[in-house]
Amino acid sequence: MKKILLLGITLLSFFGYTQTIALQSFATGFSSPVEIAHAGDSRLFVVQKGGLIRILNSNGTINATPFLNLSSLISSGGERGLLGLAFHPNYATNGFFFVNYTNTAGNTVIARYSVNSGNPNIANTTGTILMTINQPYTNHNGGSIKFGSDGFLYIGMGDGGSGGDPQGYSQNLSLTNSNVVSNPSRIYLGKMLRIDVNTTAPGLNYGFPSTNPYVNEAGKQEIWAIGLRNPWKFSFNRLNGDLWIADVGQNAFEELNRIQSPLPNTGINFGWKCYEGNETYNTTGCAAASTMTFPFYQYPFYSNGTCSITGGYVYTGSSYPNLQNKYVFGDYCDNRIRVIDNNGVLVTSAVFSGNDFASFGEDHLGELYAAGLSSGTIFKIVDTSLANSDFEKSGFSLFPNPSKESFTIKSSDENLATKIDLFDLTGKLLLTKKLENNPENTIATTLLSKGMYLVTLETKNGTSYTTKLIIE
């Protein structure tokens, strides 16, 4: 059963205005959710680190039967597990989807599966392995896989683990490197890979995009960018194709990278381990700094409890205009949500304790969700900017907000409200009432469920003003 819980917090920007974000509890009962994806329809697919993919319906119910169970194929201790899911752009016609998991030997596997032809809520249990990448340590597995607007599958690979990239995998492009010779697939560590899942190269179950920067160099044709430490979540802006990568730092900075579309094909170097964020880490043998791509934004490690950035999405939905074109992300350790605009202006929430945000998700309409690893809860991200500027500037106020049993509308003597309409977020009219000819009117809410609503006032000259109301 869908449960509504609104946790209101205020976000303060550097320009002095306020935004408010809330988390609406959408569904509970998941075990270590680490990814949320959609297949082009209203369902959400929630990836559990232990190996299950479960379907979360638009009404908040969870299908009893998992979409896919890979628990027998994976190792899930520490940072290992079933970590990534991406549906083919033509999933509606070909039924293909792709997963990223660490197998029982601890190595990264990229595999293709397909939906059951007779039941859209069940996947076929036999898959095709595309890539297996040897992992030298148990951490820094990356995990995200996403399709870009170019139709290619992008794969974010961590540097192999331990600390400080001791074998220098992130900057290494040499197959003759002593750490790579016996395990050639380690050339992919610390890289962003890009493959073509619609073609096949000789001996492989995938092909190479002809525009990949190393496509003519055997053994590294898949590499699109280098210099990543542990890209724990990346995403594409579904409207303009921009790529956002959250790269977990070593012990000084967490970094956020933004690559604007059209994406370059010249071989990006994000700098690790030469640089951690904008700061020098170990530049021995490194290329010139001018050849590196430095972060769009960074913040200090262990600043107010931070320790591990969790990448999110640019909000492209229609419900919350104040969030449009802003990137929403978090930090695994401090249970806060962050919103940053295209100018690098950041706002940071108060703490949503007990969640450990391990993933964010986007539905087919561009609305956003957050997954609490510890709580097992999927939250819908809500902008509770309670009053638009016209509402306040025109002399109206609504209080208390949030409300429990009633709320009061106050208007100025010069601009009296004559009627109130109350809608739910789907646009359904729930209440309409003519108002008394005085500056204050109180409306009972005891018959309304907890949640968020839209309140529209009409004045005697026919002008309308809208604001938002939370009922607890």
C-alpha positions as CSV (number, residue, x, y, z in Angstrom):
1,M,0.0,0.0,0.0
2,K,1.3,3.4,-0.9
3,K,2.2,5.5,2.2
4,I,2.4,9.2,2.1
5,L,5.0,10.8,4.3
6,L,6.2,14.4,3.6
7,L,9.4,15.5,5.2
8,G,9.8,19.2,4.6
9,I,13.1,20.9,4.5
10,T,14.3,24.4,3.4
11,L,17.0,24.9,0.9
12,L,18.8,28.3,1.1
13,S,20.5,29.6,-2.1
14,F,23.4,32.0,-2.3
15,F,21.0,34.5,-3.9
16,G,18.8,34.7,-0.8
17,Y,15.7,33.1,-2.1
18,T,14.3,29.9,-0.7
19,Q,13.3,26.6,-2.2
20,T,11.7,23.7,-0.3
21,I,12.1,20.1,-1.1
22,A,10.2,17.2,0.5
23,L,10.4,13.4,0.2
24,Q,7.2,11.6,-0.3
25,S,7.4,8.0,0.8
26,F,6.3,6.1,-2.4
27,A,7.0,2.5,-1.4
28,T,8.8,0.6,1.3
29,G,10.1,-2.9,1.8
30,F,13.1,-3.0,-0.5
31,S,16.4,-4.6,0.5
32,S,19.4,-2.4,-0.3
33,P,18.0,-0.6,-3.4
34,V,20.8,0.7,-5.5
35,E,19.2,1.6,-8.8
36,I,15.9,2.9,-10.1
37,A,15.1,2.7,-13.8
38,H,12.1,2.8,-16.2
39,A,11.3,1.0,-19.4
40,G,9.4,3.8,-21.1
41,D,6.1,3.3,-19.2
42,S,4.7,4.1,-15.8
43,R,6.5,1.3,-14.0
44,L,9.7,1.7,-12.0
45,F,12.3,-1.1,-11.8
46,V,14.1,-1.2,-8.5
47,V,17.5,-3.0,-8.4
48,Q,18.4,-4.6,-5.1
49,K,22.1,-5.1,-4.5
50,G,21.5,-8.8,-3.5
51,G,20.4,-9.7,-7.0
52,L,16.6,-8.9,-7.5
53,I,15.0,-6.5,-9.9
54,R,11.5,-5.7,-8.6
55,I,8.7,-3.8,-10.3
56,L,7.2,-0.8,-8.5
57,N,3.9,0.3,-10.0
58,S,2.6,3.8,-10.4
59,N,0.2,3.4,-7.5
60,G,3.0,2.4,-5.1
61,T,2.4,-1.3,-5.1
62,I,5.3,-3.8,-5.6
63,N,4.8,-6.9,-7.7
64,A,5.2,-10.0,-5.6
65,T,7.2,-11.8,-8.2
66,P,10.6,-10.2,-9.1
67,F,11.1,-9.1,-12.7
68,L,14.5,-10.9,-12.5
69,N,16.5,-12.8,-9.9
70,L,20.2,-13.0,-10.4
71,S,21.1,-13.7,-6.8
72,S,22.8,-17.0,-7.6
73,L,25.2,-15.3,-10.1
74,I,26.6,-12.5,-7.9
75,S,28.8,-11.6,-5.0
76,S,27.2,-8.9,-3.0
77,G,29.5,-8.1,0.0
78,G,30.8,-4.5,0.4
79,E,30.5,-2.5,-2.8
80,R,29.7,-5.6,-4.9
81,G,26.4,-6.8,-6.1
82,L,23.8,-6.2,-8.8
83,L,24.5,-2.5,-9.4
84,G,23.1,-1.3,-12.7
85,L,20.2,-1.6,-15.1
86,A,19.5,0.0,-18.5
87,F,16.6,-0.7,-20.9
88,H,17.4,-0.6,-24.6
89,P,16.1,2.5,-26.4
90,N,13.9,0.1,-28.5
91,Y,12.8,-2.0,-25.5
92,A,9.2,-1.7,-26.5
93,T,9.9,-3.7,-29.7
94,N,13.0,-5.8,-28.9
95,G,12.5,-6.4,-25.2
96,F,16.3,-6.1,-24.4
97,F,17.7,-4.8,-21.2
98,F,21.2,-4.8,-19.7
99,V,22.6,-5.3,-16.2
100,N,25.9,-4.6,-14.5
101,Y,26.8,-7.0,-11.6
102,T,29.9,-8.5,-9.9
103,N,30.0,-12.2,-10.3
104,T,30.9,-14.8,-7.7
105,A,34.6,-14.3,-8.5
106,G,34.1,-10.5,-7.8
107,N,34.5,-9.4,-11.4
108,T,32.3,-7.0,-13.3
109,V,29.9,-8.5,-15.8
110,I,27.8,-6.6,-18.4
111,A,25.0,-8.8,-19.6
112,R,22.0,-8.6,-21.8
113,Y,18.6,-10.1,-20.9
114,S,15.1,-10.0,-22.4
115,V,11.6,-9.7,-21.2
116,N,9.3,-12.7,-21.4
117,S,7.2,-12.5,-24.6
118,G,4.0,-13.5,-22.7
119,N,4.4,-11.5,-19.6
120,P,5.8,-7.9,-19.5
121,N,6.4,-8.2,-15.7
122,I,8.7,-11.2,-16.0
123,A,12.2,-11.5,-17.6
124,N,13.7,-14.5,-19.2
125,T,16.3,-16.0,-16.8
126,T,19.0,-16.8,-19.4
127,G,21.2,-13.9,-20.4
128,T,24.1,-13.2,-22.8
129,I,27.4,-11.9,-21.3
130,L,28.8,-9.0,-23.2
131,M,31.9,-8.2,-21.1
132,T,33.7,-9.5,-18.0
133,I,36.2,-7.1,-16.4
134,N,38.7,-8.4,-13.9
135,Q,38.6,-6.6,-10.6
136,P,41.7,-6.5,-8.4
137,Y,39.9,-5.4,-5.2
138,T,36.4,-5.5,-3.7
139,N,35.6,-1.8,-4.0
140,H,35.3,0.9,-6.7
141,N,33.2,-1.2,-9.1
142,G,31.3,1.7,-10.5
143,G,28.1,0.1,-11.5
144,S,26.0,2.5,-13.6
145,I,25.1,1.8,-17.2
146,K,23.0,4.1,-19.3
147,F,22.1,4.7,-22.9
148,G,23.1,8.0,-24.3
149,S,21.1,10.0,-26.9
150,D,23.4,8.5,-29.5
151,G,22.0,5.0,-28.8
152,F,25.2,3.6,-27.4
153,L,25.6,2.0,-24.0
154,Y,27.9,3.8,-21.5
155,I,29.5,1.9,-18.7
156,G,31.1,3.6,-15.7
157,M,34.1,1.7,-14.3
158,G,35.9,2.5,-11.1
159,D,39.7,2.4,-10.8
160,G,39.7,-1.2,-9.4
161,G,39.7,-0.3,-5.7
162,S,41.9,-0.2,-2.7
163,G,42.9,3.5,-2.1
164,G,44.8,6.0,-4.2
165,D,44.6,3.8,-7.4
166,P,47.9,2.0,-6.4
167,Q,48.4,0.4,-9.8
168,G,47.5,3.5,-11.7
169,Y,44.7,2.0,-13.7
170,S,42.7,5.2,-14.3
171,Q,45.4,6.9,-16.4
172,N,46.8,3.8,-18.0
173,L,46.2,3.2,-21.7
174,S,49.0,0.7,-22.2
175,L,48.3,-3.0,-22.7
176,T,52.0,-3.7,-22.0
177,N,51.7,-2.2,-18.5
178,S,52.8,-4.9,-16.0
179,N,49.5,-4.7,-14.1
180,V,47.5,-5.3,-17.3
181,V,49.5,-7.9,-19.2
182,S,48.1,-10.9,-17.3
183,N,44.6,-9.3,-17.0
184,P,44.0,-7.3,-20.2
185,S,40.5,-6.3,-19.2
186,R,41.9,-4.1,-16.4
187,I,42.7,-1.6,-19.1
188,Y,39.0,-0.6,-18.7
189,L,39.4,0.3,-15.0
190,G,38.9,4.0,-14.2
191,K,37.3,4.6,-17.6
192,M,34.0,5.4,-19.1
193,L,33.3,2.8,-21.8
194,R,31.0,3.1,-24.8
195,I,29.8,0.2,-26.8
196,D,27.3,-0.5,-29.6
197,V,24.9,-3.2,-28.5
198,N,23.2,-3.3,-31.9
199,T,26.3,-4.7,-33.8
200,T,28.9,-7.3,-33.1
201,A,32.7,-7.2,-33.6
202,P,34.5,-10.5,-34.4
203,G,34.4,-12.8,-31.4
204,L,32.3,-10.4,-29.3
205,N,28.6,-9.9,-28.5
206,Y,28.8,-6.1,-29.1
207,G,30.4,-3.7,-31.5
208,F,32.5,-0.5,-31.2
209,P,31.2,3.0,-32.1
210,S,33.3,4.2,-35.0
211,T,33.7,7.6,-33.2
212,N,35.3,6.1,-30.0
213,P,38.7,7.8,-29.5
214,Y,40.7,4.5,-29.5
215,V,38.5,2.5,-31.9
216,N,41.6,1.7,-34.1
217,E,43.7,0.5,-31.1
218,A,43.2,-3.2,-30.4
219,G,42.2,-4.0,-26.8
220,K,40.8,-0.6,-25.9
221,Q,38.3,0.2,-28.6
222,E,35.6,0.4,-25.9
223,I,37.2,3.3,-24.0
224,W,35.5,6.7,-24.4
225,A,37.0,8.6,-21.4
226,I,39.7,8.0,-18.8
227,G,40.7,9.3,-15.3
228,L,37.7,8.3,-13.1
229,R,38.0,7.1,-9.6
230,N,34.6,5.6,-8.8
231,P,31.7,7.0,-10.8
232,W,28.9,6.1,-8.5
233,K,26.0,7.1,-10.8
234,F,25.9,9.0,-13.9
235,S,23.0,10.1,-16.1
236,F,22.0,11.9,-19.3
237,N,19.6,14.8,-19.4
238,R,16.8,13.2,-21.3
239,L,16.0,16.5,-23.1
240,N,19.4,17.7,-24.3
241,G,21.8,14.8,-23.9
242,D,24.2,16.4,-21.4
243,L,26.1,13.9,-19.4
244,W,26.5,14.3,-15.6
245,I,29.0,12.1,-13.7
246,A,29.3,11.9,-9.9
247,D,32.8,10.7,-9.1
248,V,33.6,9.6,-5.5
249,G,36.7,11.3,-4.1
250,Q,39.7,9.9,-2.2
251,N,39.8,11.9,1.0
252,A,39.6,15.6,0.0
253,F,36.9,16.3,-2.5
254,E,33.7,14.8,-4.1
255,E,33.3,15.9,-7.7
256,L,30.6,16.4,-10.2
257,N,31.4,16.4,-13.9
258,R,29.2,17.8,-16.6
259,I,29.8,17.2,-20.3
260,Q,27.6,19.1,-22.6
261,S,26.0,17.6,-25.7
262,P,27.1,16.9,-28.3
263,L,29.5,14.7,-26.4
264,P,33.1,14.9,-27.7
265,N,34.8,11.9,-29.3
266,T,38.4,13.0,-28.6
267,G,39.2,11.1,-25.4
268,I,38.3,13.0,-22.3
269,N,40.6,12.7,-19.3
270,F,38.8,13.5,-15.9
271,G,42.2,13.6,-14.1
272,W,42.2,11.0,-11.4
273,K,44.7,10.1,-9.9
274,C,46.7,13.1,-11.1
275,Y,44.1,15.3,-9.6
276,E,41.3,14.8,-7.0
277,G,38.8,17.4,-8.1
278,N,40.7,20.5,-8.9
279,E,43.6,19.7,-6.5
280,T,46.8,17.9,-7.2
281,Y,46.9,14.4,-5.9
282,N,49.8,12.6,-7.6
283,T,51.0,14.1,-10.9
284,T,54.0,11.8,-11.4
285,G,54.1,10.8,-15.0
286,C,50.9,12.7,-15.7
287,A,49.9,14.7,-18.8
288,A,49.6,18.4,-18.7
289,A,46.8,19.8,-16.7
290,S,45.6,21.6,-19.8
291,T,44.6,18.2,-21.2
292,M,42.4,17.4,-18.3
293,T,38.6,18.0,-17.8
294,F,38.1,19.4,-14.4
295,P,34.9,19.2,-12.3
296,F,31.8,21.3,-12.9
297,Y,31.5,21.4,-9.1
298,Q,33.3,19.9,-6.1
299,Y,32.7,19.9,-2.4
300,P,35.0,18.9,0.5
301,F,35.1,15.3,1.8
302,Y,33.8,15.0,5.4
303,S,32.3,18.5,5.3
304,N,29.4,18.2,7.7
305,G,29.4,14.4,7.4
306,T,29.9,14.0,3.6
307,C,32.0,11.2,2.3
308,S,30.6,9.7,-1.0
309,I,28.7,11.6,-3.7
310,T,25.7,9.9,-5.2
311,G,24.8,11.1,-8.7
312,G,21.3,12.0,-9.7
313,Y,19.4,13.5,-12.6
314,V,18.5,16.8,-14.1
315,Y,14.8,17.5,-13.3
316,T,12.9,17.5,-16.6
317,G,9.4,16.8,-15.3
318,S,6.4,19.2,-15.3
319,S,5.1,19.1,-11.7
320,Y,7.7,21.4,-10.2
321,P,8.7,24.4,-12.3
322,N,11.2,25.7,-9.7
323,L,13.3,22.5,-10.1
324,Q,13.3,22.5,-13.9
325,N,16.8,22.2,-15.5
326,K,18.4,21.7,-12.1
327,Y,20.5,18.7,-11.2
328,V,19.4,16.8,-8.1
329,F,21.9,14.6,-6.3
330,G,23.0,13.5,-2.8
331,D,25.7,12.1,-0.6
332,Y,25.6,8.6,0.8
333,C,26.9,9.6,4.2
334,D,25.1,12.8,5.2
335,N,21.6,11.9,4.1
336,R,21.1,15.3,2.4
337,I,19.8,16.2,-1.1
338,R,21.5,18.8,-3.2
339,V,20.2,20.9,-6.1
340,I,22.6,22.7,-8.5
341,D,21.7,24.9,-11.4
342,N,23.6,25.4,-14.7
343,N,25.6,28.3,-13.1
344,G,26.9,26.2,-10.3
345,V,24.7,27.7,-7.6
346,L,24.1,24.9,-5.1
347,V,21.5,24.5,-2.4
348,T,21.8,21.8,0.3
349,S,19.0,20.3,2.3
350,A,18.7,19.5,6.0
351,V,19.2,15.8,7.0
352,F,16.8,13.1,6.0
353,S,18.1,10.7,8.6
354,G,18.3,6.9,8.3
355,N,18.3,6.7,4.5
356,D,21.9,6.6,3.1
357,F,20.9,7.8,-0.4
358,A,22.5,5.2,-2.7
359,S,20.6,6.0,-5.9
360,F,18.3,8.5,-7.6
361,G,15.8,7.6,-10.3
362,E,13.8,9.2,-13.1
363,D,10.4,8.0,-14.4
364,H,9.2,8.2,-18.0
365,L,7.8,11.7,-17.3
366,G,11.0,13.1,-15.8
367,E,9.8,13.1,-12.2
368,L,12.5,12.1,-9.7
369,Y,12.9,9.5,-7.0
370,A,15.5,8.7,-4.3
371,A,16.4,5.3,-2.8
372,G,17.3,4.9,0.9
373,L,19.7,2.0,1.1
374,S,19.2,1.5,4.9
375,S,15.5,2.3,5.0
376,G,14.6,0.3,1.9
377,T,12.3,3.1,1.0
378,I,11.7,4.7,-2.4
379,F,10.8,8.3,-2.1
380,K,9.3,10.7,-4.6
381,I,11.2,14.0,-4.7
382,V,8.7,16.9,-4.3
383,D,9.3,20.6,-4.6
384,T,7.2,22.2,-1.9
385,S,7.8,25.8,-2.8
386,L,4.5,26.7,-1.1
387,A,3.7,30.0,-2.7
388,N,4.5,31.4,-6.1
389,S,5.7,35.0,-6.2
390,D,2.4,36.3,-7.7
391,F,0.5,34.8,-4.9
392,E,2.5,36.6,-2.2
393,K,3.1,39.8,-4.1
394,S,-0.7,40.1,-4.6
395,G,-1.2,40.2,-0.8
396,F,-2.3,36.6,-0.2
397,S,-1.1,34.2,2.5
398,L,-2.0,30.7,3.5
399,F,-1.4,29.3,7.0
400,P,-0.6,27.0,8.7
401,N,1.2,25.2,5.9
402,P,1.6,22.3,6.4
403,S,-1.8,22.0,8.0
404,K,-3.7,19.3,9.8
405,E,-7.4,20.1,10.4
406,S,-7.8,23.4,8.6
407,F,-6.0,26.3,6.9
408,T,-6.7,30.0,6.6
409,I,-6.6,32.1,3.6
410,K,-5.7,35.8,4.2
411,S,-6.0,38.5,1.6
412,S,-5.7,42.2,1.6
413,D,-8.6,44.6,1.7
414,E,-7.7,45.8,-1.8
415,N,-7.6,42.3,-3.3
416,L,-10.2,40.1,-1.7
417,A,-10.5,36.5,-2.7
418,T,-14.1,35.5,-3.7
419,K,-13.6,31.7,-4.4
420,I,-11.2,28.9,-3.6
421,D,-10.6,25.7,-5.6
422,L,-8.5,22.8,-4.3
423,F,-7.0,20.3,-6.6
424,D,-4.8,17.2,-6.2
425,L,-1.6,16.9,-8.1
426,T,-3.3,15.1,-11.0
427,G,-5.5,18.2,-11.5
428,K,-8.7,16.7,-10.1
429,L,-11.0,19.2,-8.4
430,L,-11.6,18.1,-4.8
431,L,-13.2,21.2,-3.3
432,T,-14.7,24.5,-4.4
433,K,-16.1,27.2,-2.1
434,K,-17.3,30.7,-2.3
435,L,-15.5,32.9,0.3
436,E,-17.0,35.3,2.7
437,N,-16.4,39.0,2.0
438,N,-13.7,39.4,4.6
439,P,-9.9,39.2,4.7
440,E,-9.7,35.8,6.4
441,N,-11.4,32.6,5.6
442,T,-10.8,29.2,7.2
443,I,-11.2,25.9,5.3
444,A,-11.5,22.5,7.0
445,T,-9.3,19.7,5.7
446,T,-10.4,16.8,7.9
447,L,-11.9,14.9,4.9
448,L,-8.7,15.1,2.8
449,S,-5.9,12.6,2.8
450,K,-2.3,13.5,3.7
451,G,-0.4,14.8,0.8
452,M,0.2,17.8,-1.4
453,Y,-2.5,19.9,-3.1
454,L,-2.9,23.0,-5.3
455,V,-5.0,25.9,-4.0
456,T,-6.3,28.4,-6.5
457,L,-7.9,31.7,-5.4
458,E,-10.1,33.8,-7.6
459,T,-10.8,37.5,-7.0
460,K,-13.8,39.6,-7.9
461,N,-12.2,40.8,-11.1
462,G,-11.6,37.2,-12.3
463,T,-7.8,37.0,-11.7
464,S,-6.5,33.6,-10.3
465,Y,-3.6,32.9,-8.1
466,T,-2.2,29.4,-7.2
467,T,-0.1,28.1,-4.4
468,K,0.7,24.7,-2.8
469,L,-0.7,23.2,0.4
470,I,0.6,20.2,2.4
471,I,-1.8,18.3,4.6
472,E,-0.2,16.2,7.3
